[in-house]
Amino acid sequence: MDVSAIVGASGALTQQQTAMQASMLVLKKAIDIEAANALQLLQTLPQAASNPANLGNSVDIRA
């Protein structure tokens, strides 16, 4: 095997690993941004009205 071929393959592998790491960092950042946006949307929803304590305790089956 030629030494220059080994060096070339090593360099290509290093570039591929660097590109993969950069892609993963971008993906993680995008997921973090989407999670923050979802949380913000959930916080803007109005609070659900609380029902009286006796509501839903019985069912009228003679209708």
Secondary structure, DSSP 8 states (H G I E B T S, - for coil): --HHHHHHHHHHHHHHHHHHHHHHHHHHHHHHHHHHHHHHHHHHS-------TTTTS------
